[in-house]
């Protein structure tokens, strides 16, 4: 899930200059800052230790597998929402996956359960259809519950909207859980602090008390903004201890965003300046539609290095993507100097979710992927070309 409109304080960057030399970085390019990833992983490890929980990496939010060897040193595994994510976990993370998907398929169930250790079923119907396959292979089995409570204003990202297809409501769940079910799973947070989790757990403990007494583990899903600077770790630890005290459960959380939050950038270059009806458009070699779709889906306004607050002497621009979609732009961004062809436009906080959602609409080339190592040196990890576009079509 990305992103809440109240996620962080100001959309305007307080720092005006990108901290690294851009000459060695191709454009466009997703750039992970390794030292910032270390910072997040150390905080996540600390939370695990203090709260006595397991934290997994959710590939739907962060799947930069070149960094998996580092993640394995700090986290307790990964969660997958599809066969391909489970395969990536098995091949590159080197462990069996925790599964949670809205549906599983007859054609994939054997393979996906072979490479997984835990599985969550979204409905009783899915459990009845595939539960025996998982249980016969020794997987730990959970049911996804819908607490019918969430503090998410944007319905697109709210799994608890009325009529949601995600999770089992209390009126659908039997008092006695089906044989073989040893866990429950909920996911109803989106970029939120521990106070939201505390209120959510209050609802769950009240509604699902009978079922919680029958299980040994609970997965709290993602949406925990663990690595935000203002995240209340003390409240989180206290509330988890209360949950454990009330029901004697092993606790799992599976953030994706908290791993990649504020760890990197999307570097682009101005290709043209157009003016229409007094509006200046800086045309870029990246696309909001193809490379930053959350900006248009939410919508939310990304931060850009070098932008300033609007004033009488600043220069305002819409930043335009290079697809033919009329709405492939964001505005308004202001700079102290006029933009010109060749200038770098660097979007901040573009590693989590953004990278996994890119597409090749209009045949546009995907941004390269690179890492700024702790030494400050840039390392190109992956570049893309025509074959990456062509291979998706036939």
Order of alpha helices (4+ residues) and beta strands (2+ residues): beta-alpha-beta-beta-alpha-beta-alpha-beta-alpha-beta-alpha-beta-beta-alpha-alpha-beta-alpha-beta-alpha-beta-beta-alpha-alpha-beta-beta-beta-beta-beta-alpha
